[in-house]
Each structure stands twice: as C-alpha cells, then as structure tokens.
Amino acid sequence: MTTTSAAGGRLDLDSNAECVIDNVNNENVFWAERMAPSGTYIVRVHNYQDCVQQPVNYTVTVQNDREVSTFRGTFAASTAGEVQVVTTFEH
C-alpha cells in the first residue's frame, strides 16, 4: 500500500493495519530528496487500534535534511485512539 499526500509525502507501509500483525513494525513517511515543502512539521503517533491489550512502545526517527533525531514513547494499555505529539520542527 502506498498513500501520497497532496504535498507529495508518501506513506509506504501501514504496519499492523486492521490488527493484522505483520511483525514488520515499521512505517515510513517521506518525500523525494529535496522535495519536502518548507514549513512547520508536527510529528504525531496515533494508537489507532488497541490490538494487543497491553502497553505499546514506539520509536520515531526523523531525518530533516542531514539531521537525524530519535524519539521513544509508550501508549498505555487500552488507549485506542490516543494521539501523542512526538516533536515539531521547521524545514
């Protein structure tokens, strides 16, 4: 599955969609090199469904040009629908 936004960003994989556990545990959103529009970016993680009924850890890696930052967090059990803001940055 590939999903493209109006701004040209692409989601290349929706891991564990519909609670079908694929053991990939990876999703990538990206733009072609030097094609991301300028502006403020807000990175969020959405615990869309509570598939496992236990805490869910996540790791987010953001590459903005050559700068790479990694963020980690956890959703508590039974928090389906919760959204956490991970970081905000300018590009």
C-alpha positions in Angstrom: 0.0 0.0 0.0 1.3 3.4 -0.9 -0.5 6.6 0.1 0.5 10.0 -1.2 -0.5 13.4 0.3 -1.4 16.5 -1.6 2.0 17.9 -0.5 3.9 14.9 -2.0 4.6 13.0 1.2 4.3 9.2 0.9 3.4 6.5 3.4 4.9 3.3 2.0 3.6 0.8 4.6 0.9 0.8 7.2 2.2 -1.9 9.5 -0.3 -4.0 11.6 -3.3 -2.3 9.9 -6.6 -3.7 11.0 -4.8 -5.6 13.8 -3.2 -8.0 11.2 0.1 -8.3 13.0 2.8 -8.4 10.2 5.8 -8.4 12.5 7.3 -5.5 10.4 6.6 -2.8 13.0 7.8 -0.1 10.6 6.1 2.7 8.8 7.9 5.3 6.6 6.6 8.7 5.6 9.0 10.5 3.2 9.3 13.0 0.4 11.7 12.6 -2.6 15.0 14.2 -1.9 14.8 18.0 -1.6 11.0 17.9 -2.4 9.5 18.4 1.1 7.7 21.7 1.3 9.0 24.4 3.7 7.1 24.9 6.9 6.4 23.6 10.3 6.1 19.8 10.7 4.3 18.2 13.7 5.2 14.5 14.1 2.4 12.5 15.8 1.9 8.9 16.7 -1.6 7.6 16.6 -2.5 4.4 18.6 -5.2 3.7 16.0 -6.4 0.4 17.4 -5.7 -1.5 20.7 -4.8 -4.8 19.1 -2.8 -6.4 21.9 -4.4 -5.1 25.1 -1.0 -4.2 26.6 1.3 -1.2 26.6 2.7 -0.4 23.1 6.2 1.1 22.7 7.1 3.2 19.7 10.3 4.6 18.2 10.2 7.5 15.8 13.2 8.6 13.7 13.1 11.9 12.0 15.5 12.9 9.3 15.4 16.6 8.4 18.0 17.1 5.7 21.1 15.6 7.4 20.0 15.9 11.0 18.6 12.7 12.5 16.7 12.5 15.8 15.2 9.5 17.5 12.2 9.7 19.9 10.7 6.9 22.0 7.5 6.6 23.9 4.7 4.3 25.1 1.0 4.1 24.9 -0.6 2.6 28.0 -2.8 -0.4 27.5 -6.4 0.3 26.3 -5.6 3.7 24.8 -7.0 3.1 21.3 -7.5 6.4 19.5 -4.9 8.3 21.6 -2.5 10.6 19.7 0.9 11.7 21.1 2.9 14.6 19.7 6.5 13.4 19.3 8.2 16.5 18.0 7.8 19.7 16.0 10.4 21.0 13.6 10.9 23.6 10.8 12.0 22.6 7.3 
